């Protein structure tokens, strides 16, 4: 019989509070960004991201994201020791949220990656459709290995 997931205890019933408790640290959002926009799927890829996450923090955030149903893990078919991380449907549903956060920061702060911002601004719905399409293709590819 599968284990029943424990219901998280939130500080309050506020939906924003639940979001903050799940995603409220910068590393979780950057891991999701790297999966969503860069196609990262391995522990090594996350470690090599230019923000420089520490191994203990990365392991902790990956566990938390999995516990909250944002990501899932599987084994690499060619090397059963290697874990592959994938966004779940709940995780990919964060694409519009991350897009708005990027656009908000680009509009109010000095940031880089102007090409990404232009792409998002040009046609936000088309950008989000491409993100979701890549995710669907990656999920189909990972189940056919």
N, CA, C and O atoms as a MOPAC input file, in Angstrom:
PM7 MOZYME 1SCF
protein

 N      0.84700 1    -1.18100 1     0.00000 1
 C      0.00000 1     0.00000 1     0.00000 1
 C      0.89500 1     1.24700 1     0.00000 1
 O      1.79400 1     1.35300 1     0.83400 1
 N      0.66000 1     2.20600 1    -0.93400 1
 C      1.50800 1     3.40300 1    -0.98200 1
 C      1.31000 1     4.27000 1     0.25000 1
 O      0.23600 1     4.32600 1     0.85000 1
 N      2.41300 1     4.95200 1     0.60300 1
 C      2.34300 1     5.85800 1     1.74400 1
 C      1.45100 1     7.04100 1     1.41200 1
 O      1.49800 1     7.57100 1     0.30200 1
 N      0.65200 1     7.44500 1     2.36000 1
 C     -0.18500 1     8.61900 1     2.18100 1
 C      0.66100 1     9.85500 1     2.47500 1
 O      1.36700 1     9.91400 1     3.48200 1
 N      0.58000 1    10.83300 1     1.58600 1
 C      1.33400 1    12.06700 1     1.77400 1
 C      0.80100 1    12.82500 1     2.97900 1
 O     -0.40800 1    12.99200 1     3.14400 1
 N      1.71600 1    13.27600 1     3.81100 1
 C      1.31800 1    14.07900 1     4.96900 1
 C      0.85900 1    15.44700 1     4.49800 1
 O      1.47800 1    16.04600 1     3.61800 1
 N     -0.21200 1    15.93800 1     5.07400 1
 C     -0.69200 1    17.26900 1     4.75400 1
 C      0.21700 1    18.28200 1     5.44400 1
 O      0.42000 1    18.21200 1     6.65600 1
 N      0.77100 1    19.23300 1     4.66500 1
 C      1.66900 1    20.19900 1     5.29100 1
 C      0.94200 1    21.08800 1     6.29200 1
 O     -0.24100 1    21.39100 1     6.13400 1
 N      1.66200 1    21.49400 1     7.31200 1
 C      1.13900 1    22.43200 1     8.30400 1
 C      1.62600 1    23.82300 1     7.93000 1
 O      2.81800 1    24.11700 1     8.02400 1
 N      0.70600 1    24.67400 1     7.50700 1
 C      1.05600 1    26.03400 1     7.11700 1
 C      0.88400 1    26.96900 1     8.31800 1
 O      0.14200 1    26.66100 1     9.25100 1
 N      1.56500 1    28.09800 1     8.28600 1
 C      1.42600 1    29.10700 1     9.34500 1
 C      0.01200 1    29.68600 1     9.36900 1
 O     -0.49800 1    30.08900 1    10.41400 1
 N     -0.60100 1    29.71400 1     8.18900 1
 C     -1.97900 1    30.19500 1     8.08100 1
 C     -2.61200 1    29.55300 1     6.86500 1
 O     -1.93700 1    28.87000 1     6.09500 1
 N     -3.90300 1    29.76800 1     6.69100 1
 C     -4.61100 1    29.22400 1     5.54500 1
 C     -4.53800 1    30.10200 1     4.31200 1
 O     -5.17500 1    29.79700 1     3.30400 1
 N     -3.78500 1    31.17200 1     4.36700 1
 C     -3.65300 1    32.10000 1     3.24400 1
 C     -2.92700 1    31.42400 1     2.07700 1
 O     -1.84800 1    30.86400 1     2.27200 1
 N     -3.49700 1    31.46500 1     0.86900 1
 C     -2.83100 1    30.85100 1    -0.28800 1
 C     -1.44400 1    31.44300 1    -0.56400 1
 O     -0.52800 1    30.71900 1    -0.95400 1
 N     -1.28800 1    32.74900 1    -0.36500 1
 C      0.03000 1    33.35200 1    -0.57400 1
 C      1.02900 1    32.78800 1     0.42500 1
 O      2.18600 1    32.55500 1     0.07200 1
 N      0.60700 1    32.56400 1     1.65700 1
 C      1.48600 1    31.97800 1     2.65500 1
 C      1.94100 1    30.58000 1     2.22100 1
 O      3.11600 1    30.24100 1     2.36400 1
 N      1.02700 1    29.77700 1     1.69800 1
 C      1.40700 1    28.43900 1     1.22800 1
 C      2.45000 1    28.54100 1     0.11700 1
 O      3.41900 1    27.78200 1     0.09800 1
 N      2.24700 1    29.48500 1    -0.81100 1
 C      3.20700 1    29.68700 1    -1.89500 1
 C      4.57600 1    30.06700 1    -1.34400 1
 O      5.59500 1    29.53400 1    -1.78300 1
 N      4.59900 1    30.98000 1    -0.39100 1
 C      5.86000 1    31.43400 1     0.19000 1
 C      6.55300 1    30.29600 1     0.93800 1
 O      7.77400 1    30.15100 1     0.86300 1
 N      5.78300 1    29.50100 1     1.64700 1
 C      6.39200 1    28.39400 1     2.38500 1
 C      6.97500 1    27.33500 1     1.44800 1
 O      7.97100 1    26.69600 1     1.78900 1
 N      6.37900 1    27.14200 1     0.29100 1
 C      6.89800 1    26.17000 1    -0.66900 1
 C      8.05400 1    26.75100 1    -1.47700 1
 O      9.06900 1    26.08400 1    -1.67800 1
 N      7.90600 1    27.98900 1    -1.94100 1
 C      8.84200 1    28.57000 1    -2.91300 1
 C      9.61500 1    29.77600 1    -2.39100 1
 O     10.30800 1    30.44200 1    -3.16000 1
 N      9.50900 1    30.06400 1    -1.10800 1
 C      9.99000 1    31.32700 1    -0.57500 1
 C     11.47600 1    31.50900 1    -0.40100 1
 O     11.89800 1    32.48900 1     0.21300 1
 N     12.28000 1    30.61400 1    -0.91100 1
 C     13.71500 1    30.84800 1    -0.86300 1
 C     14.21600 1    30.96900 1    -2.29100 1
 O     13.63000 1    30.39400 1    -3.20800 1
 N     15.27600 1    31.69700 1    -2.48200 1
 C     15.72100 1    31.95600 1    -3.85400 1
 C     16.17400 1    30.70100 1    -4.57400 1
 O     16.04800 1    30.61900 1    -5.79600 1
 N     16.69300 1    29.73000 1    -3.86100 1
 C     17.21000 1    28.55400 1    -4.53700 1
 C     16.11100 1    27.72600 1    -5.18600 1
 O     16.29300 1    27.23300 1    -6.30000 1
 N     14.99700 1    27.56500 1    -4.52800 1
 C     13.91200 1    26.76600 1    -5.10400 1
 C     13.45500 1    27.35900 1    -6.43300 1
 O     13.26700 1    26.63500 1    -7.41000 1
 N     13.28100 1    28.66200 1    -6.46400 1
 C     12.85000 1    29.30700 1    -7.70400 1
 C     13.91300 1    29.19600 1    -8.79800 1
 O     13.57700 1    29.04200 1    -9.97200 1
 N     15.17600 1    29.27300 1    -8.42700 1
 C     16.23700 1    29.15900 1    -9.43000 1
 C     16.34600 1    27.72700 1    -9.95900 1
 O     16.63700 1    27.53300 1   -11.13900 1
 N     16.12400 1    26.74900 1    -9.12900 1
 C     16.10600 1    25.35800 1    -9.58500 1
 C     14.96000 1    25.16200 1   -10.57400 1
 O     15.14200 1    24.54900 1   -11.62700 1
 N     13.79600 1    25.67500 1   -10.24000 1
 C     12.63600 1    25.56900 1   -11.13300 1
 C     12.92300 1    26.30500 1   -12.44200 1
 O     12.61500 1    25.80000 1   -13.52100 1
 N     13.51100 1    27.49200 1   -12.34600 1
 C     13.89400 1    28.25400 1   -13.55700 1
 C     14.80200 1    27.42400 1   -14.44100 1
 O     14.58300 1    27.32600 1   -15.64900 1
 N     15.83500 1    26.81900 1   -13.83600 1
 C     16.78500 1    26.04500 1   -14.62700 1
 C     16.13700 1    24.83500 1   -15.28600 1
 O     16.50700 1    24.46500 1   -16.40100 1
 N     15.19000 1    24.22700 1   -14.62000 1
 C     14.48000 1    23.09700 1   -15.22000 1
 C     13.58200 1    23.57500 1   -16.35300 1
 O     13.52100 1    22.95900 1   -17.41700 1
 N     12.89600 1    24.66800 1   -16.11100 1
 C     11.89400 1    25.17400 1   -17.04700 1
 C     12.52100 1    25.81900 1   -18.28100 1
 O     12.08900 1    25.56400 1   -19.40500 1
 N     13.52700 1    26.64600 1   -18.07200 1
 C     14.08000 1    27.42400 1   -19.17800 1
 C     15.36300 1    26.84900 1   -19.76300 1
 O     15.65700 1    27.06300 1   -20.94000 1
 N     16.11700 1    26.13300 1   -18.96700 1
 C     17.40000 1    25.60800 1   -19.43500 1
 C     17.38800 1    24.10100 1   -19.64100 1
 O     18.35000 1    23.53300 1   -20.15900 1
 N     16.31000 1    23.45900 1   -19.24000 1
 C     16.19700 1    22.01900 1   -19.43000 1
 C     17.07700 1    21.19200 1   -18.50900 1
 O     17.35400 1    20.03000 1   -18.80700 1
 N     17.52300 1    21.76300 1   -17.39600 1
 C     18.36100 1    21.01600 1   -16.46200 1
 C     17.57500 1    19.84500 1   -15.89100 1
 O     16.38800 1    19.95900 1   -15.58700 1
 N     18.26500 1    18.71600 1   -15.75100 1
 C     17.61400 1    17.52800 1   -15.20400 1
 C     18.49500 1    16.75800 1   -14.23500 1
 O     18.01800 1    15.83600 1   -13.57500 1
 N     19.77100 1    17.11500 1   -14.13500 1
 C     20.67400 1    16.36000 1   -13.26700 1
 C     21.23700 1    17.23700 1   -12.14700 1
 O     21.31100 1    18.46000 1   -12.26300 1
 N     21.62100 1    16.58100 1   -11.08400 1
 C     22.22000 1    17.24400 1    -9.92400 1
 C     23.43500 1    18.06000 1   -10.36100 1
 O     23.61700 1    19.20200 1    -9.93800 1
 N     24.26000 1    17.45600 1   -11.21000 1
 C     25.47500 1    18.12000 1   -11.69800 1
 C     25.14200 1    19.41400 1   -12.44600 1
 O     25.82400 1    20.42300 1   -12.26700 1
 N     24.10800 1    19.39200 1   -13.27800 1
 C     23.72400 1    20.60400 1   -14.00900 1
 C     23.32700 1    21.72100 1   -13.04700 1
 O     23.71000 1    22.87400 1   -13.24300 1
 N     22.56500 1    21.38400 1   -12.01300 1
 C     22.16800 1    22.40400 1   -11.03400 1
 C     23.38800 1    22.97700 1   -10.32500 1
 O     23.46900 1    24.18500 1   -10.10200 1
 N     24.33000 1    22.12300 1    -9.97400 1
 C     25.54300 1    22.58700 1    -9.29300 1
 C     26.35100 1    23.54600 1   -10.16600 1
 O     27.01300 1    24.44800 1    -9.65100 1
 N     26.29900 1    23.35500 1   -11.47600 1
 C     27.08300 1    24.18000 1   -12.39600 1
 C     26.38300 1    25.47600 1   -12.79700 1
 O     26.94900 1    26.27400 1   -13.54500 1
 N     25.16400 1    25.69600 1   -12.31300 1
 C     24.45700 1    26.94600 1   -12.60700 1
 C     25.27200 1    28.11500 1   -12.06700 1
 O     25.95000 1    27.98000 1   -11.04800 1
 N     25.21100 1    29.24600 1   -12.73300 1
 C     26.11900 1    30.34300 1   -12.39000 1
 C     25.86600 1    31.01500 1   -11.05200 1
 O     26.69000 1    31.82700 1   -10.63100 1
 N     24.77100 1    30.72100 1   -10.36100 1
 C     24.56300 1    31.31000 1    -9.03700 1
 C     25.39100 1    30.61400 1    -7.95400 1
 O     25.60000 1    31.18100 1    -6.88100 1
 N     25.86200 1    29.39700 1    -8.21900 1
 C     26.75800 1    28.70400 1    -7.30300 1
 C     26.11300 1    28.16000 1    -6.03900 1
 O     26.51400 1    28.53000 1    -4.93600 1
 N     25.13600 1    27.30000 1    -6.17800 1
 C     24.46400 1    26.70100 1    -5.02200 1
 C     25.37300 1    25.66300 1    -4.36100 1
 O     26.06500 1    24.91100 1    -5.04600 1
 N     25.36600 1    25.62600 1    -3.04400 1
 C     26.13600 1    24.64000 1    -2.28700 1
 C     25.44600 1    23.27500 1    -2.37800 1
 O     24.22400 1    23.20000 1    -2.51000 1
 N     26.22600 1    22.21300 1    -2.30700 1
 C     25.68000 1    20.85700 1    -2.47100 1
 C     24.61900 1    20.53100 1    -1.42000 1
 O     23.59600 1    19.92600 1    -1.73900 1
 N     24.85900 1    20.93000 1    -0.16600 1
 C     23.88700 1    20.60400 1     0.88900 1
 C     22.57300 1    21.35100 1     0.69100 1
 O     21.50400 1    20.80400 1     0.96100 1
 N     22.64300 1    22.58100 1     0.22600 1
 C     21.43200 1    23.36500 1    -0.02400 1
 C     20.69400 1    22.79600 1    -1.23300 1
 O     19.46800 1    22.67900 1    -1.20800 1
 N     21.41600 1    22.44400 1    -2.27700 1
 C     20.78300 1    21.86100 1    -3.45700 1
 C     20.04600 1    20.57300 1    -3.09000 1
 O     18.88900 1    20.39300 1    -3.47000 1
 N     20.69500 1    19.69200 1    -2.36700 1
 C     20.05500 1    18.43200 1    -1.97500 1
 C     18.79900 1    18.69800 1    -1.15300 1
 O     17.77400 1    18.04700 1    -1.35600 1
 N     18.87300 1    19.64600 1    -0.23300 1
 C     17.72400 1    19.98900 1     0.60600 1
 C     16.57400 1    20.54600 1    -0.22500 1
 O     15.42800 1    20.13600 1    -0.03900 1
 N     16.85600 1    21.47000 1    -1.13200 1
 C     15.80000 1    22.08400 1    -1.93600 1
 C     15.17300 1    21.08100 1    -2.89500 1
 O     13.96100 1    21.10500 1    -3.11100 1
 N     15.98100 1    20.20500 1    -3.46800 1
 C     15.42200 1    19.18200 1    -4.34800 1
 C     14.47900 1    18.26600 1    -3.57000 1
 O     13.40900 1    17.91400 1    -4.06600 1
 N     14.86600 1    17.88200 1    -2.36200 1
 C     13.98500 1    17.04500 1    -1.52000 1
 C     12.68000 1    17.77600 1    -1.21100 1
 O     11.60200 1    17.18700 1    -1.29300 1
 N     12.77700 1    19.05500 1    -0.85700 1
 C     11.57100 1    19.82700 1    -0.52600 1
 C     10.66500 1    19.98700 1    -1.74000 1
 O      9.45000 1    19.82700 1    -1.63000 1
 N     11.23800 1    20.29700 1    -2.87900 1
 C     10.42500 1    20.45500 1    -4.09000 1
 C      9.73800 1    19.14000 1    -4.45500 1
 O      8.59400 1    19.13800 1    -4.90800 1
 N     10.42900 1    18.04100 1    -4.26100 1
 C      9.80300 1    16.74700 1    -4.52500 1
 C      8.69500 1    16.46700 1    -3.50700 1
 O      7.62300 1    15.98800 1    -3.87400 1
 N      8.94800 1    16.76100 1    -2.24400 1
 C      7.94300 1    16.52600 1    -1.20000 1
 C      6.67000 1    17.33400 1    -1.45200 1
 O      5.57500 1    16.89200 1    -1.10400 1
 N      6.81000 1    18.51100 1    -2.05500 1
 C      5.65200 1    19.36100 1    -2.34300 1
 C      5.03600 1    19.07700 1    -3.71400 1
 O      4.08400 1    19.74600 1    -4.11700 1
 N      5.57300 1    18.09300 1    -4.42600 1
 C      4.99000 1    17.71200 1    -5.71400 1
 C      5.32200 1    18.64500 1    -6.85800 1
 O      4.63400 1    18.63600 1    -7.87900 1
 N      6.36700 1    19.45300 1    -6.71100 1
 C      6.78700 1    20.37500 1    -7.77400 1
 C      7.67300 1    19.64900 1    -8.78600 1
 O      7.60400 1    19.90900 1    -9.98700 1
 N      8.50000 1    18.73900 1    -8.28500 1
 C      9.36500 1    17.94400 1    -9.15500 1
 C      9.18600 1    16.46900 1    -8.80400 1
 O      8.64100 1    16.11000 1    -7.76100 1
 N      9.66300 1    15.64100 1    -9.71000 1
 C      9.67100 1    14.20100 1    -9.48700 1
 C     11.04300 1    13.67700 1    -9.88400 1
 O     11.78500 1    14.34300 1   -10.60700 1
 N     11.37200 1    12.49700 1    -9.41400 1
 C     12.65900 1    11.90300 1    -9.76500 1
 C     12.45400 1    10.55900 1   -10.43100 1
 O     11.46400 1     9.86300 1   -10.20300 1
 N     13.42700 1    10.21900 1   -11.26500 1
 C     13.47100 1     8.89700 1   -11.88300 1
 C     14.94500 1     8.54700 1   -12.05800 1
 O     15.82000 1     9.38700 1   -11.85200 1
 N     15.20600 1     7.31900 1   -12.43500 1
 C     16.57500 1     6.87700 1   -12.67000 1
 C     16.90100 1     6.97000 1   -14.15400 1
 O     16.06800 1     6.66100 1   -15.00600 1
 N     18.10700 1     7.39400 1   -14.44600 1
 C     18.59100 1     7.43800 1   -15.82600 1
 C     18.64800 1     6.00400 1   -16.34200 1
 O     19.32800 1     5.16800 1   -15.74800 1
 N     17.94100 1     5.69800 1   -17.44600 1
 C     17.91800 1     4.31000 1   -17.94200 1
 C     19.30400 1     3.75100 1   -18.26500 1
 O     19.55300 1     2.56500 1   -18.04700 1
 N     20.20600 1     4.58500 1   -18.78000 1
 C     21.53300 1     4.09200 1   -19.14900 1
 C     22.47600 1     3.97600 1   -17.95200 1
 O     23.50200 1     3.30100 1   -18.03700 1
 N     22.13700 1     4.62800 1   -16.84000 1
 C     22.96100 1     4.57600 1   -15.62900 1
 C     22.03300 1     4.68900 1   -14.42100 1
 O     21.71400 1     5.79100 1   -13.97500 1
 N     21.60900 1     3.55900 1   -13.90400 1
 C     20.63400 1     3.51500 1   -12.82100 1
 C     21.05700 1     4.23300 1   -11.55200 1
 O     20.23000 1     4.44300 1   -10.66500 1
 N     22.32800 1     4.61600 1   -11.44200 1
 C     22.78300 1     5.36200 1   -10.26400 1
 C     22.45000 1     6.84500 1   -10.38000 1
 O     22.40400 1     7.55600 1    -9.37600 1
 N     22.22200 1     7.30600 1   -11.59800 1
 C     21.99800 1     8.72900 1   -11.84400 1
 C     20.51300 1     9.07500 1   -11.72700 1
 O     19.66200 1     8.44000 1   -12.35000 1
 N     20.22000 1    10.09600 1   -10.91800 1
 C     18.84200 1    10.55000 1   -10.71900 1
 C     18.54100 1    11.66300 1   -11.71900 1
 O     19.35600 1    12.56100 1   -11.93200 1
 N     17.37800 1    11.58800 1   -12.31900 1
 C     16.90400 1    12.60900 1   -13.25400 1
 C     15.72100 1    13.31800 1   -12.59100 1
 O     14.80800 1    12.67400 1   -12.07500 1
 N     15.75100 1    14.63400 1   -12.61500 1
 C     14.69000 1    15.45500 1   -12.02800 1
 C     13.82300 1    16.01200 1   -13.14300 1
 O     14.32400 1    16.42700 1   -14.18800 1
 N     12.50700 1    16.01700 1   -12.90900 1
 C     11.55500 1    16.54700 1   -13.88900 1
 C     10.50300 1    17.36900 1   -13.16600 1
 O     10.12600 1    17.06500 1   -12.03400 1
 N     10.03700 1    18.40700 1   -13.83300 1
 C      8.90900 1    19.16000 1   -13.29400 1
 C      7.64900 1    18.32500 1   -13.42600 1
 O      7.46500 1    17.62400 1   -14.42100 1
 N      6.80100 1    18.39600 1   -12.44700 1
 C      5.49500 1    17.75100 1   -12.49500 1
 C      4.51300 1    18.72400 1   -13.15600 1
 O      4.87500 1    19.87000 1   -13.42400 1
 N      3.28800 1    18.29100 1   -13.41900 1
 C      2.28800 1    19.25300 1   -13.90900 1
 C      2.13100 1    20.43900 1   -12.94900 1
 O      1.96600 1    21.57500 1   -13.39200 1
 N      2.18100 1    20.18200 1   -11.65400 1
 C      2.11400 1    21.25900 1   -10.66400 1
 C      3.30700 1    22.20500 1   -10.83200 1
 O      3.15900 1    23.42000 1   -10.70200 1
 N      4.47600 1    21.65400 1   -11.11900 1
 C      5.67200 1    22.47000 1   -11.30800 1
 C      5.61800 1    23.31700 1   -12.57000 1
 O      5.96000 1    24.49900 1   -12.53700 1
 N      5.19300 1    22.72400 1   -13.68200 1
 C      5.14400 1    23.49100 1   -14.93700 1
 C      4.07700 1    24.57300 1   -14.86600 1
 O      4.15900 1    25.56800 1   -15.58600 1
 N      3.07600 1    24.39300 1   -14.00700 1
 C      2.05600 1    25.43000 1   -13.82700 1
 C      2.63400 1    26.70800 1   -13.21400 1
 O      1.94700 1    27.72800 1   -13.15400 1
 N      3.88300 1    26.66200 1   -12.76400 1
 C      4.54900 1    27.85900 1   -12.23600 1
 C      5.12600 1    28.73800 1   -13.35600 1
 O      5.59800 1    29.84200 1   -13.08300 1
 N      5.09600 1    28.27200 1   -14.59500 1
 C      5.68100 1    29.03400 1   -15.70800 1
 C      5.12700 1    30.46000 1   -15.79900 1
 O      5.91800 1    31.39400 1   -15.93600 1
 N      3.80800 1    30.67200 1   -15.72900 1
 C      3.31700 1    32.05300 1   -15.79100 1
 C      3.78200 1    32.89600 1   -14.59600 1
 O      4.02600 1    34.09400 1   -14.73600 1
 N      3.90300 1    32.27400 1   -13.43900 1
 C      4.34700 1    32.98500 1   -12.23400 1
 C      5.79000 1    33.44000 1   -12.40800 1
 O      6.10800 1    34.60300 1   -12.16200 1
 N      6.67000 1    32.52600 1   -12.83400 1
 C      8.07200 1    32.88400 1   -13.03000 1
 C      8.22400 1    33.93000 1   -14.13100 1
 O      9.06200 1    34.82600 1   -14.02900 1
 N      7.41900 1    33.81500 1   -15.17500 1
 C      7.46400 1    34.80000 1   -16.25500 1
 C      7.11900 1    36.18600 1   -15.72700 1
 O      7.80800 1    37.15700 1   -16.03600 1
 N      6.07100 1    36.28200 1   -14.94300 1
 C      5.68900 1    37.57800 1   -14.36700 1
 C      6.76300 1    38.11600 1   -13.42500 1
 O      7.00600 1    39.32200 1   -13.38200 1
 N      7.39700 1    37.23300 1   -12.68000 1
 C      8.46700 1    37.66800 1   -11.77900 1
 C      9.65100 1    38.22700 1   -12.57200 1
 O     10.23000 1    39.24600 1   -12.19600 1
 N     10.00500 1    37.55500 1   -13.67100 1
 C     11.09100 1    38.03300 1   -14.53000 1
 C     10.73900 1    39.40500 1   -15.09800 1
 O     11.55500 1    40.32600 1   -15.06200 1
 N      9.52900 1    39.53700 1   -15.62000 1
 C      9.11400 1    40.81800 1   -16.21200 1
 C      9.04100 1    41.92100 1   -15.16900 1
 O      9.40700 1    43.06200 1   -15.45300 1
 N      8.58000 1    41.60600 1   -13.98300 1
 C      8.51700 1    42.59500 1   -12.90200 1
 C      9.92200 1    43.07600 1   -12.55600 1
 O     10.16700 1    44.28000 1   -12.48200 1
 N     10.85400 1    42.13200 1   -12.34200 1
 C     12.22500 1    42.50800 1   -11.97900 1
 C     12.88900 1    43.30000 1   -13.09300 1
 O     13.57900 1    44.28400 1   -12.82700 1
 N     12.68800 1    42.87800 1   -14.34700 1
 C     13.29300 1    43.58700 1   -15.48000 1
 C     12.74100 1    45.00200 1   -15.60500 1
 O     13.43500 1    45.89600 1   -16.09200 1
 N     11.51300 1    45.21300 1   -15.17500 1
 C     10.90500 1    46.53800 1   -15.25200 1
 C     11.30400 1    47.46500 1   -14.11900 1
 O     11.13500 1    48.68000 1   -14.22000 1
 N     11.83100 1    46.90300 1   -13.04100 1
 C     12.12400 1    47.72300 1   -11.85800 1
 C     13.56400 1    47.67300 1   -11.37900 1
 O     13.96400 1    48.48100 1   -10.54100 1
 N     14.34200 1    46.74300 1   -11.89400 1
 C     15.71900 1    46.57300 1   -11.44000 1
 C     16.65100 1    46.48600 1   -12.64100 1
 O     16.21100 1    46.22900 1   -13.76100 1
 N     17.93300 1    46.70200 1   -12.40000 1
 C     18.94000 1    46.52000 1   -13.44400 1
 C     19.24000 1    45.02500 1   -13.51600 1
 O     19.84200 1    44.46500 1   -12.59900 1
 N     18.83100 1    44.39300 1   -14.58000 1
 C     19.02700 1    42.95600 1   -14.73500 1
 C     19.67600 1    42.66500 1   -16.07900 1
 O     19.84400 1    43.55900 1   -16.90800 1
 N     20.03200 1    41.42600 1   -16.27900 1
 C     20.62600 1    40.98500 1   -17.54100 1
 C     19.62600 1    40.11400 1   -18.28700 1
 O     18.44500 1    40.07100 1   -17.94100 1
 N     20.10300 1    39.42800 1   -19.30100 1
 C     19.31100 1    38.53100 1   -20.13300 1
 C     18.16200 1    39.26500 1   -20.82500 1
 O     17.00300 1    38.85400 1   -20.77800 1
 N     18.54100 1    40.37000 1   -21.47100 1
 C     17.56200 1    41.18800 1   -22.18500 1
 C     16.84800 1    40.39100 1   -23.28000 1
 O     15.68400 1    40.65600 1   -23.57900 1
 N     17.54000 1    39.41900 1   -23.87700 1
 C     16.91500 1    38.62300 1   -24.94200 1
 C     15.72300 1    37.83800 1   -24.40700 1
 O     14.68000 1    37.76800 1   -25.05800 1
 N     15.87200 1    37.25300 1   -23.23700 1
 C     14.76700 1    36.51100 1   -22.62600 1
 C     13.60500 1    37.44300 1   -22.30300 1
 O     12.44800 1    37.11200 1   -22.56000 1
 N     13.91000 1    38.58500 1   -21.75000 1
 C     12.87200 1    39.55400 1   -21.39500 1
 C     12.13000 1    40.01100 1   -22.65000 1
 O     10.90200 1    40.09400 1   -22.64600 1
 N     12.86500 1    40.30800 1   -23.72000 1
 C     12.22500 1    40.71100 1   -24.98600 1
 C     11.30600 1    39.60600 1   -25.50600 1
 O     10.19200 1    39.87100 1   -25.95700 1
 N     11.78900 1    38.36500 1   -25.43700 1
 C     10.99200 1    37.22300 1   -25.90200 1
 C      9.69600 1    37.10300 1   -25.10000 1
 O      8.62900 1    36.86100 1   -25.66400 1
 N      9.79800 1    37.27200 1   -23.79100 1
 C      8.61000 1    37.19400 1   -22.93700 1
 C      7.64400 1    38.33000 1   -23.22900 1
 O      6.43300 1    38.11900 1   -23.30700 1
 N      8.18200 1    39.53900 1   -23.39200 1
 C      7.33900 1    40.72100 1   -23.63100 1
 C      6.66900 1    40.67800 1   -24.99400 1
 O      5.52100 1    41.09700 1   -25.14300 1
 N      7.38400 1    40.17100 1   -25.98200 1
 C      6.87300 1    40.17000 1   -27.35400 1
 C      5.53100 1    39.45200 1   -27.44800 1
 O      4.57100 1    39.98000 1   -28.00800 1
 N      5.47500 1    38.25300 1   -26.89800 1
 C      4.23200 1    37.48700 1   -26.91100 1
 C      4.28100 1    36.50300 1   -25.74500 1
 O      4.75600 1    35.37500 1   -25.87900 1
 N      3.78200 1    36.95700 1   -24.60900 1
 C      3.85900 1    36.16600 1   -23.38200 1
 C      3.17300 1    34.80900 1   -23.54400 1
 O      3.70500 1    33.79000 1   -23.10200 1
 N      2.01400 1    34.78900 1   -24.16500 1
 C      1.28400 1    33.52800 1   -24.32200 1
 C      2.03800 1    32.54800 1   -25.21600 1
 O      2.05900 1    31.34700 1   -24.94700 1
 N      2.64900 1    33.05400 1   -26.26500 1
 C      3.45100 1    32.19700 1   -27.14900 1
 C      4.68300 1    31.67900 1   -26.40900 1
 O      5.04000 1    30.50900 1   -26.54900 1
 N      5.32800 1    32.52900 1   -25.63300 1
 C      6.47600 1    32.11300 1   -24.83500 1
 C      6.07300 1    30.97400 1   -23.89200 1
 O      6.75100 1    29.95000 1   -23.82200 1
 N      4.97100 1    31.16100 1   -23.17300 1
 C      4.50000 1    30.14200 1   -22.23200 1
 C      4.10100 1    28.85400 1   -22.95300 1
 O      4.31200 1    27.76000 1   -22.42900 1
 N      3.53000 1    28.97800 1   -24.14300 1
 C      3.15700 1    27.78900 1   -24.91800 1
 C      4.41000 1    26.99800 1   -25.31000 1
 O      4.40100 1    25.76700 1   -25.28100 1
 N      5.49000 1    27.70600 1   -25.67900 1
 C      6.74600 1    27.02200 1   -26.02900 1
 C      7.35100 1    26.32800 1   -24.80900 1
 O      7.85600 1    25.21100 1   -24.92200 1
 N      7.30400 1    26.97900 1   -23.64000 1
 C      7.81600 1    26.37200 1   -22.41300 1
 C      7.05500 1    25.08200 1   -22.12000 1
 O      7.65600 1    24.04900 1   -21.82800 1
 N      5.74300 1    25.15200 1   -22.20100 1
 C      4.92000 1    23.96700 1   -21.92000 1
 C      5.16400 1    22.87800 1   -22.96800 1
 O      5.20900 1    21.69800 1   -22.62100 1
 N      5.32000 1    23.24700 1   -24.22500 1
 C      5.57100 1    22.26700 1   -25.28800 1
 C      6.89400 1    21.54200 1   -25.04700 1
 O      6.96400 1    20.32100 1   -25.18600 1
 N      7.94800 1    22.28900 1   -24.68500 1
 C      9.23500 1    21.65800 1   -24.37600 1
 C      9.09500 1    20.69300 1   -23.19900 1
 O      9.69200 1    19.61600 1   -23.19200 1
 N      8.29700 1    21.09300 1   -22.19900 1
 C      8.09000 1    20.23900 1   -21.03100 1
 C      7.37800 1    18.95100 1   -21.44500 1
 O      7.79500 1    17.86200 1   -21.05100 1
 N      6.31100 1    19.06500 1   -22.23500 1
 C      5.56700 1    17.88200 1   -22.69600 1
 C      6.50200 1    16.96300 1   -23.48100 1
 O      6.48400 1    15.74600 1   -23.29200 1
 N      7.31800 1    17.54900 1   -24.36200 1
 C      8.25100 1    16.74500 1   -25.15600 1
 C      9.28300 1    16.06700 1   -24.27100 1
 O      9.63000 1    14.90900 1   -24.50700 1
 N      9.77900 1    16.76400 1   -23.25800 1
 C     10.77400 1    16.15700 1   -22.36200 1
 C     10.15100 1    15.02600 1   -21.55400 1
 O     10.80500 1    14.01700 1   -21.28900 1
 N      8.89100 1    15.19100 1   -21.16400 1
 C      8.20900 1    14.12600 1   -20.41800 1
 C      7.98900 1    12.90800 1   -21.31600 1
 O      8.16600 1    11.77300 1   -20.87200 1
 N      7.60800 1    13.13200 1   -22.56000 1
 C      7.39300 1    12.02300 1   -23.49300 1
 C      8.71400 1    11.31900 1   -23.78100 1
 O      8.76400 1    10.09200 1   -23.86700 1
 N      9.78500 1    12.09900 1   -23.93000 1
 C     11.10400 1    11.53300 1   -24.20500 1
 C     11.59300 1    10.69200 1   -23.02800 1
 O     12.17300 1     9.62400 1   -23.22600 1
 N     11.36500 1    11.16400 1   -21.81700 1
 C     11.85100 1    10.44200 1   -20.63600 1
 C     11.07000 1     9.15600 1   -20.38400 1
 O     11.60300 1     8.23200 1   -19.77000 1
 N      9.83800 1     9.07400 1   -20.83600 1
 C      9.06000 1     7.84300 1   -20.63000 1
 C      9.30900 1     6.81800 1   -21.72000 1
 O      8.90500 1     5.66300 1   -21.58200 1
 N      9.97600 1     7.22000 1   -22.81300 1
 C     10.23600 1     6.29100 1   -23.91600 1
 C     11.68900 1     5.80800 1   -23.96200 1
 O     12.10000 1     5.17900 1   -24.93600 1
 N     12.44700 1     6.09100 1   -22.94200 1
 C     13.84600 1     5.63500 1   -22.93100 1
 C     13.92900 1     4.20900 1   -22.48500 1
 O     15.02200 1     3.64800 1   -22.41100 1

